[in-house]
Amino acid sequence: MTIQEFQKWYSNELVPKADSRDFINVPIRNIQGEYMVLRPASIVAIRVEPVFFGSVERV
């Protein structure tokens, strides 16, 4: 998921339902048939970590 896709999901799905105790789906890419759900009212923090792709090979 790109940062732009996360920002879109966050502002369109999560923020409007911030006080909700109902489950909402969290998009997960590259894992066929798997999904994650959460209750927006129970979220304390979100951590986003970058994944870098490049041509520099590290040893």
Contacts in CASP RR format, 6 or more apart in sequence:
PFRMAT RR
TARGET T0000
AUTHOR 0000-0000-0000
METHOD contacts of the structure
MODEL  1
MTIQEFQKWYSNELVPKADSRDFINVPIRNIQGEYMVLRPASIVAIRVEP
VFFGSVERV
1 9 0 8 1.000
1 27 0 8 1.000
1 28 0 8 1.000
1 29 0 8 1.000
3 48 0 8 1.000
3 50 0 8 1.000
5 27 0 8 1.000
6 48 0 8 1.000
9 26 0 8 1.000
9 27 0 8 1.000
10 46 0 8 1.000
13 24 0 8 1.000
14 24 0 8 1.000
14 40 0 8 1.000
14 43 0 8 1.000
17 24 0 8 1.000
17 40 0 8 1.000
18 40 0 8 1.000
18 41 0 8 1.000
19 40 0 8 1.000
19 41 0 8 1.000
20 39 0 8 1.000
20 40 0 8 1.000
20 41 0 8 1.000
21 39 0 8 1.000
21 41 0 8 1.000
21 42 0 8 1.000
22 39 0 8 1.000
23 37 0 8 1.000
23 38 0 8 1.000
23 39 0 8 1.000
24 37 0 8 1.000
24 38 0 8 1.000
24 39 0 8 1.000
24 40 0 8 1.000
25 35 0 8 1.000
25 36 0 8 1.000
25 37 0 8 1.000
26 35 0 8 1.000
26 36 0 8 1.000
26 37 0 8 1.000
26 38 0 8 1.000
28 34 0 8 1.000
28 35 0 8 1.000
28 36 0 8 1.000
END
